[in-house]
Amino acid sequence: MDFTRGADILIHDSTYGDAHVEKARENLHTSARDAAEIALKAEVKLLVLSHFSARYSDAEELAEQAREVFPSVMAAEDFLKIEVPYPE
């Protein structure tokens, strides 16, 4: 996790929500809450959740679960652009 420490953005797999944590682990994925715990420990500025199971019609549900652990979360969407300013 050291390579992510203090990153501006962490884009992380969050295939499943709280109701399917065991399924996530069985399939070598993480839940949104797992991703948030990693972001918190790594002290990143923004967590972008990605790689959602088709069972979720609205990824915002997963983002809300992650925000219970780490406040700065957004759900990725196709063609999402995030500007990261170059440090001066």
C-alpha positions in Angstrom: 0.0 0.0 0.0 3.0 2.3 0.3 2.9 3.1 -3.4 -0.5 4.7 -3.0 0.2 6.6 0.2 -0.8 10.3 -0.2 -1.9 9.9 -3.8 -4.2 12.5 -5.3 -6.5 9.8 -6.7 -6.9 6.1 -6.1 -9.0 4.3 -8.7 -10.0 1.0 -7.1 -12.1 -2.1 -7.9 -15.4 -2.1 -6.0 -17.3 -4.8 -7.7 -19.7 -5.5 -4.8 -21.5 -3.8 -1.9 -21.8 -4.7 1.7 -24.4 -7.5 1.0 -21.9 -9.4 -1.1 -18.6 -9.1 0.7 -17.9 -12.8 0.8 -18.7 -13.1 -2.9 -16.2 -10.3 -3.5 -13.5 -12.2 -1.6 -14.3 -15.5 -3.3 -13.8 -13.9 -6.7 -10.7 -11.9 -5.7 -12.5 -8.6 -5.8 -13.2 -5.9 -3.2 -16.3 -4.3 -1.9 -16.8 -0.5 -1.9 -16.2 -0.5 1.8 -13.0 -2.4 1.4 -11.8 0.1 -1.1 -12.7 3.0 1.3 -10.7 1.4 4.1 -7.7 1.1 1.8 -8.1 4.8 0.8 -8.3 5.8 4.4 -5.2 3.9 5.4 -3.3 5.2 2.3 -4.3 8.8 3.1 -5.3 9.5 -0.5 -7.3 12.7 -1.5 -9.9 11.1 -3.7 -11.2 7.5 -4.1 -12.8 6.7 -7.4 -14.7 3.4 -7.4 -14.6 1.3 -10.5 -15.4 -2.1 -12.0 -19.0 -2.5 -10.7 -21.0 -5.7 -10.8 -23.9 -5.6 -13.3 -26.2 -6.3 -10.3 -25.9 -2.6 -9.4 -28.0 -0.3 -11.7 -26.7 2.7 -9.8 -23.1 2.8 -8.6 -24.0 5.6 -6.3 -25.3 3.0 -3.9 -21.7 1.7 -3.6 -20.3 5.2 -3.3 -22.6 5.8 -0.3 -21.4 2.7 1.4 -17.8 3.7 0.9 -18.5 7.3 2.2 -19.4 5.7 5.6 -15.6 5.0 5.9 -13.9 7.6 3.7 -15.7 10.9 2.8 -14.1 11.8 -0.5 -15.5 9.1 -2.9 -17.0 9.2 -6.4 -18.2 6.4 -8.6 -16.5 6.2 -12.0 -18.6 6.3 -15.2 -17.7 5.8 -18.8 -15.6 8.6 -20.2 -15.1 10.2 -16.8 -12.4 12.9 -16.8 -10.7 14.1 -13.7 -8.3 17.0 -13.8 -5.4 16.7 -11.5 -3.5 20.0 -11.3 0.2 19.8 -11.7 1.9 20.8 -8.4 3.8 24.1 -8.6 
